[in-house]
């Protein structure tokens, strides 16, 4: 039996103010093509289907298109809720959808839902769907000693309906550690601080494959068959250097599963460029990559620049973030400078821009920045004249 393992779609997500819906549609279209080419029996989605508990209508329509396209190809879809989802909303229509090959487990309702599939070669696989758990709400019902994820997951898995003659696959959305060792993380996740309330991978030892969601960096945990698929798109610049993929898992009637990571190619990559402004906007640098990628620029110029954002936007229309790394910023970051000292070193324009962002929750527009710099120059000229 062959299946694709997905997680953390975060449909409807915005990154630095940019809507990712078109990028998400493009990557889901790519996944549908891969599912058809590989002739998979199922597609697994291990939580965080949406980015918000109340997703925008466009995100719901996109997910509807995705699972309809898969079911039309007679590919079974198995999905669970994540911490970003509303389990109750995902449960709507689940009985009717199950008849069409779409199995959704939004909430845990005293029974760990399982779905058994059989392929043409006689391989029988039981998929166990473990949605995002809230231990505080389950403590009394499950008679937990502690209101922790470890205790809740252990108690729910102990109740699993287990078919001895089948292979077993678990879908789970949780923060998993291996003997206390934390998984590699990125800035776009909401995870327990220091691994508090984590689940140990040893709980999944009896499963032939554990399809995990929650962490955006694809990785194995102890065994190849205990794995985070990672998000299909990069949602933070901490992920810029890591390629995205989707695990293709093949289970036979016995033996270890075969796992192949199929690369995913985004509509716009997310990457960083570092250097002086004149170098960053030079033709050789611009042509070295795709100018329409989502870009973070780190400028190293020591001198004050006149509206660098405007110059960058002219060559990188999808500039997401602009940062500076020079002697002033490094001195402030080193901690050898108090906040008052750092403020003293800032120009009038920088101080006002900082105040504007704090008051309005957004950066000044290029036009506003230009007017501000003109005003500051006039003030300096008047002071010199006096």
Secondary structure, 3 states (H helix, E strand, C coil): CEEEEECCCCECCEECCEECHHHHHHHHHHHHHHHHHCCCCEEEEECCCECCCCCCHHHHHHHHHHHHHHHHCCCEEEEECCCCCCHHHHCCCHHHHHCCCEEEECCCCCCCEEEEEECCCCCEEEEEEECCCCHHHHHHHHCCCCCCHHHHHHHHHHCCCCCCCCEEEEEEECCEEECCECCCCCCCCCCCHHHCCCEEHHHHCCCCEEEEECCCCCEECCCCCEEECCCCCCCCHHHCCCCCEEEEEECCCCCCCEEEEEECCCCCCEEEEEECHHHHCCHHHHCCCCCCCEEEEEECCCCCCCCHHHHHHHHCCCEEEEEECCHHHHHHHCCCCCHHHHHHHCCHHHHHHHHHHHHHCCCCCHHHHHHHHHHHHHHHHHHHHC
